[in-house]
Amino acid sequence: MISTDITKGARVRLRNGWEAVIEDNLRKGHTRLAKVFGRYTEIGSIYVTDIVSAQNHQTGQWEQVEYTQRQKDSKARREAAGF
């Protein structure tokens, strides 16, 4: 699944093992608004590149997320800066 195919209401798994539900319908960009279920349940912005898989709403199966080249470049710049 391409990261731009993730829509509002989609359940996703994050790189740290937590799950989240996408709360916005922005398909382009580097961040998404999500309700994250971790130690606490919080709503906030997450980087798209922290999403590793998304649940297909038609089949219920988890699919690995692929990123756009711009998202990959943004992640590389954040890592180079120490974030």
Secondary structure, DSSP 4 states (H G I P E B T S, - for coil): -BGGG--TT-EEEETTS-EEEE-----SSSEEEEEEESSSEEEEEEEGGGEEEEE-TTT--EEE-B--HHHHHHHHHHHHTT-
